[in-house]
Amino acid sequence: PNEESILQWLEGLTQKLDAHNIDYFIDDRKERPGIKFKDADLLGFPVRLVVGQRGFENNEVEVFVRKTKDKSSFAPDQLGDELVKIMEKAF
């Protein structure tokens, strides 16, 4: 997450999550994604959002639900509503 444009995009995403009262953790360490994913699983995060260069270019956020192993992608404008639905359904 070194590029300013991606960081600004991420800031917009966090505002959408805040508006839906969704707690989140941003792992901005300089590690490979696999290490970050493993650590998120060890910490027990029920849902993982993946924001990166590819998602930024496609204007989408990948959502992974740990319990069901389901992966989906959503546009930032849909993200808050879709996460609420996912959490109500899975938990």
MIPANU-171480 format. One record per residue (C-alpha): x, y, z; residue in one letter. Coordinates in steps of 0.001 Angstrom, whole numbers, plus 524288, in hexadecimal, padded with zeros to 5 digits. Layout:
N
XYZa
...
//
This chain:
91
800008000080000p
80A74809BB7FC43n
80322811077F1B8e
7FBDC81D2C7F610e
7F05581A707ED09s
7EE1980D017F32Ai
7EF27812B4800D5l
7E4E981CF97FD7Aq
7DC278125A7F7D7w
7DE0480A7780455l
7DA518166980C5Ee
7CD7B81717804E5g
7CB1C808B0807C6l
7CD7080A9581645t
7C38C815A681665q
7B96B80C8E8105Dk
7BC6A8022C81AA5l
7BB8F80C4482574d
7AE40810988204Ca
7A9688028A821FDh
7AFAD8011A82F86n
7B8C07F67082A94i
7C5737F49283212d
7D1967F249829FEy
7E0417F09B82B32f
7E9997F565820BBi
7F5C07ED0C81F65d
7FF177F64E8189Ad
80B737EEC181BD2r
8154C7ECC881109k
812F07DE2081064e
80E497D50E805BDr
7FF797D3558050Dp
800617C4FB8091Dg
806D07C896815EEi
7FC6B7D2C881893k
7F1907C91481553f
7F76D7BED681E60k
7F88D7C8A682969d
7EA677CD078277Ca
7E6337BECF828B0d
7EE707BCE8834EFl
7E8417C8F583B02l
7DAD87C3A483794g
7D5E87CE7182EB4f
7C8FD7C94382965p
7C9587D13B81CCDv
7D5127D5A1814EEr
7D4C27E0E780B5Cl
7DF7D7E1408013Bv
7E2F67EE867FBC7v
7EE3B7EF517F25Eg
7F2E17F43C7E54Cq
7EA507EAF17DD69r
7DE2D7EE277E558g
7E1117FC8E7E43Df
7E2547FB887D57De
7D5997F3BA7D488n
7CEC77FC177DEDAn
7CB5A7F0667E740e
7CE507EA9F7F484v
7CFF27DC0B7F6A3e
7C87A7D6B28024Bv
7CC1A7C98E80846f
7C3AD7C345812D8v
7CC247BA5B81B20r
7C1207B1AF82029k
7BB827AE37812CCt
7C7BB7B0C480A8Ek
7BF407B8B780130d
7C5D07C3217F8E7k
7BEA87CE6B7F292s
7C2327DB7A7ECB2s
7BA7B7E7F07EE4Ff
7BB387F5DF7E9A8a
7BE607FF5E7F499p
7B0A78051B7F442d
7AAC57F7A67F6F3q
7B4B97F35E8010Bl
7AE307F80680D9Fg
7A0C87F28780A5Dd
7A66C7E5AE80570e
7AED47E3E681190l
7A30D7E5E781A4Cv
79BC77DB6181294k
7A76A7D21E81328i
7A8F67D3C3821C7m
79A717D1F282472e
79A577C59481C2Ek
7A70B7BF77820DFa
7A6B47C32182F33f
//
